[in-house]
Amino acid sequence: MMMDYLRNLTDKKQNNASNYRFFTVMDYIYGIGTLAHFLLLPTLYTLGADVLLVYNVISIFAFSTCFVLNRKARHNIAFFIMYIEVNIHSWLATYYLGWEAGFYQHILVLAPIIFFNTCCNIRPKIIAAAGLSASFFMMFSSYHNSHLGIINSESFISEIFLFANTITTIVIYSCIGYYYSEAAEKSENKLRDAQEKAETLANTDQLTKINNRHAMALHLKKEVKQANLLHQSLLVVLCDIDNFKKLNDGYGHEYGDHVLSNVAAALQNSVRKNDRLARWGGEEFIILLPDTSAEEGLLLTDRLRESIASLTYEYRSQAYPPITMTFGLSCYSQNHDINDCINEADKALYTGKLEGKNRVVFSPSLSQA
């Protein structure tokens, strides 16, 4: 169930990342569109293109509205408004200023944006692309060889418009590519962080903040493989808080959780860098000691026992009696399964409990087999 949850979480993060990319790209496009139409106003006024002047004011309002809607996550409505505005503006500008002015290029800019849209499925995209193609073909058929327009198609002003529109198209394409790559990198970083957090959540015991049983299972496979490959020793330690049930019953579960957290922290601070520690279940912990002899393991484990016994416990301004732990130790053998080694450590732990607790017991069974 945990893995299903993580997969669902990852899928949601991936969808959010895609939407974030589209939102970021469109944010810049709506801003560029608003600015471009605003800068066009003086030129249209000078040329006396009153219809285009009025429509350009409408376009500024339309792109500003798209910007606001995009910020409110109404991406499809914003895109639809821009889609209609660009088509009408391209037709009007081509009709009044002529084909040679190059306003038809604005339609071409819409093509990649249609398929960047992650907020709708493929059918609306195909319909929008087909409509765009039809609009451009009709415009080309109607005005390509026509000299309609208030400006002579051969005048230098028309060439300036063509140059400006071409440069604008190139800039917009470049901005789309640049900002899309920037947004993609940011969203991928966020997704990577989310995946790392999800993995941490899956492998961390929430109470003690150390590795849980699932994480230890992964470490066991890795350490066993390395021990077999390099012919190194591997020790397994199981340890258990003594009289934990009485402690829970006598002082309450909140204090019991406090003890578990403190014991886990003490163990974590005492093990070596390459050792692996995890909460195995309840008040039981497991430690892997790679490349460690039985003698070294006994000395290290006894130091752990002494460090736990020396801890003082204060909770809510009240002092509590010291805590002890019993440790069972076994040595992994390549002739046996790692689970056999864990079982031997568990038997050694049980023996330690029977012998009076607060001690380390080593099981040599597998190492002698």
N, C-alpha and C positions, 0 to 999 in steps of 0.2 A: 504493500500500500504506500509506503514511503517513496519508493521509486516511481510509482504512478503519479504521486503528488508532485515530485520533482520534475517529471516529464511535462505535466500540465503547466507547472510554473514556468519552465523553459519555453514552452510554446507561447504562453501569454507574453513573456518577455520578448520573444522574437517578433510577435505581432506588434507590440508596443514600439519596438525598435524600428520596424518598417514604417509605422505611422509617424514616428518622430522624424525620420529622414524626409518623408514627404512634406510634413509640416514645416520643417526648416527650409527646404528648397522653395516652397510656395511663399513662405514669408518674405524671402528676398525678391522673388518675382513680382509679387504684388507691390512691394516697395519700389522696385525699379519701374514698373508700369505706371505707378502714380507720378513718379518724378519725371519720366519721359513725356507723359501727356502734359504735365505742367510746363515743361521747357518748350513744348511745341506751340503754346498759346501765342507768344509774341509774333512768331513767324506767320501763323495763320491769320492773325489780326492784320499784319502788314500786307499780306497778299489779298486781303478782302474776302477770304473764304469763310463767310459767315456761318454757313451750315456746319462746316467742319469745326469752326470755333465753338459753336454751341455744343456739338456732340463731344468735343474734347473736354468740355467742362463736365458733361455727363460721365465721360470715361474716367475722369479724375475721381468723381464720386463713386463710380462703380468699383474701381481698383481699391479705393480706401475702404469701401464696404467689404470687399473680399479679404482685405488684410484683417479687419476686425473679426469677420466670420471665421477665418482660419485660426485666429487666436482663441476662439471659442469652440474649437474642434468641429466646426460645421464645414468640413473640408469639401464635401461634394457640392454643397450649395455655392460655396465660394468659387469652386472651379467651374461650375455651370455658368455663373454670371460672367466670369472672365472669358469662357469659351464663346458665349453669345456676343460679348462686347468686342472681342478681337475680330470676329468674323464681320460684324457690322462695320466696324471702323475700317477694316481693310477694304471692304466694298466701297464705302463712301469715299475714302481717300483716293482709291484707284479711279473711281468715276469722276471726281472733281479735279484730281491732280494728274491723272494719266498713269498708264501701266509703267512707263519709264521711271516714275518716281519711286517705285520699288516697295510700296506699302503691302503688296501681296506677300512679302517675306514674313510678315507678322503671323500669317496663318501657319507657315512652316514651323515657327517656333513652338506651336501648340503640340506638334506631333509627338516629341519625346515626353512632354509633360503628361499627356494622356496615359501613357503606359507606366509612368512613374507613380501614378495614383494607386496607393495601396488600400484605399478606403472603399473600393468597389470591385466587383468581380469582372471577369473578362468580357461578358456580353456588352455592358455599357461602353467599355473601352473600344470594342470593335465597331459599335454603332457610331461612336464619336469620331473614330478614325475614318470611317467610311464617309460620314458627313463632311469631315474636313477635306477629304480627297475630292468629293463632289463639288464643294464650294470653290476649291482652288481650280479645278478643271473648268467649271462654268466661268469663273473670273478670267481665266486664261483665254478661253474661247471668245469671250465677249470683248475683251479690251487689249489683247496682245497686239493686234494689228490696227487698233483704233487710236485716233489722236484726240479722243475726248479729253476734256480737262480745261480748267481755267488758265493753266500754264502750258505754254508750247512745249511739246515733248522733246524738242531738240534744244531747248534753252539750257543755259548753264545752271539755272536754278533747279531744273528737273534732275540734272546730273548730280547736283549737291544733295538733293533729296535721296537719290538712289545710293549715293555713297554713304550718307548718314544712316539710311535704313539698313544697308548691308553691314556697316560697322556695328550698328545696334544689334542686329541679329547675331553677329559673331560674338559680341560681348555677352548677350543673353545666353547663348549656347555655352560659352565658356563659364559663365556664372553658374549655370545649371550643373555643369560637370564638376566645377570646383566645390560648390556648396553641397552638392550631393555626396561627393567623396568625403568632405569634412563631416557632414552629418552621419555618413555611414561609419566613419571611424569612431565618432563619439558614441553612436548607438551600439556599435560592436564592443566598445570598451565597457559600456554600461551592461551589456549582455554578459560579457566575460566576468564582470564583477558580480552580477546576479548569480551566474553559474557557480562561481567560487563560493559565494555565500551559501548557496543551496548545498554544495558539497560539504562545506563546513557544518551546516545544520545537520546533514545526514550522518556525519561522522563524529559529532560532538555530543557528549552527555550534557543535557541542559542544566542539570543541577550542579555538577562538579566542574564543568567546563573543560574536561579532559576527553580523550578518545573514548568512544563507546564500543560496544561489542562488535558492531558492524565494521568499524574502523580497524579494530584489532584483528578481525578475520582477514582483512586485506594485508595487514602487516605480517601475520603468520605465514601467508603464502609467500610473501616476498622474502622473509627471513629464512624460511625453510629452503627455498630455492637457492639462496646465497650460501647457506650452510652446506648444502649438498654439492654445490658447484666448487666452492673453495675448500671443502673438507674442514670446515670450522665447527667448533662446538656451539651449541645453542641451549641456553637454560630457560626454563619456564618457571615462573614464580606465581603462585596463587596465594593471596593474603586476605584475611577476613578480620573485621573488627570484633574483638571479644565482647561477649555479653551485649550485643547491640540491641537485641529484642527487649531486654530488661531496661536498657537505657531509653529506648523509645517509649516503652510503657510507663516508665517512671518519670521522665522529664518532658515527654511530648514529642510529636513528630517534627515540629519546627526545630527543636534543639537537635533531634536526630539528623535532620538535613544540614544543620550547621556543622555538626561533627563530620559528616560525610564530605562536605566542601573543604573543611580544614585539613582533614586527613589526605584528601586528594591533592591539595596544594602542597602539603608537606612531602608527599611521595614524589610529586612532580619536580620539586626543588632539589630532591636528594638523588634521583636517578641520574645516570650519566647521559651525555648528549645522544649517544647512539642507542640507548635503551628505549623500549617502547612500553608505555603505561596506558592502561585503559580500565574503565569501570566494567567489570565482568557481569555484574548483576547484584542488586540489593546492596549489601555492605561488603561485597567481595570485589577485589581488584586483581588484575593480572599484569605481570611484568615480563617482558622478553629481554633476556640478557645475551645479545649476540657476541660471538667470539670470546666467550668467558669460560674459564675452567670451573670445575666444581668448587675448588678451594676459594677462588676469587668470588664466586657466586655466594658462597656461605658467608664470607666476610662482609660483602656488600649488603646482603639481605639482613644480616644481624645489625649492621649500622642503621638500616632503615627501621628495624624494630625498635632500636634504642631511641632514634629521633622521634618516633611516634609516641613512645612511652614518656618522653621528656616534655611533651607539649603541655601547656596549660590552657584550660578552656574557660572562657568567660563569655557569657551570653546574657544580654540585657542587664548588664551591671551585676551579674551574679556569677560567682565562681563555681566550677563543677569539678568533680574528681577526674584524674587523668584517664586516658584511653590507652588500651594495649591492643596489639594485633598479633595474630599467629600466622606464620608463613610456611607454606609447603613448596619444596623445590625439587625439580626433576630435570634430567638431562636428556635432550633429544637424541635419538639414535636413527641413523639412516635406514636401519632395518625395520623401523616401526613408523606408524603414522603419527603425525603431530598430535592428533587427538588422544593417542595412547599416552603421550608425554603429559598432556594436560590432565588426563585421568590419574596418572601417577602423582602429579603435583597435588591434585585434589585429595588423594589418599593420604599423602604426607601431611597435608593441612589438617585432615580429620584426626590423624594420629597425634598431631600437636595439640589439638583441642582436648583429646582424651588424656594427654599427659600433663595437663595443667594450664595450657594456653600461654600466651606471651612468649613464644619461642619459635625457633626455626628448625624445621625437620626436613632432611634431604632424603629423597627416594632414589637409590642407586640402581633400581631394578633394570631399567632400559639400558643404562650405560654398561651394565655387566652382561647384557644379553648378547 
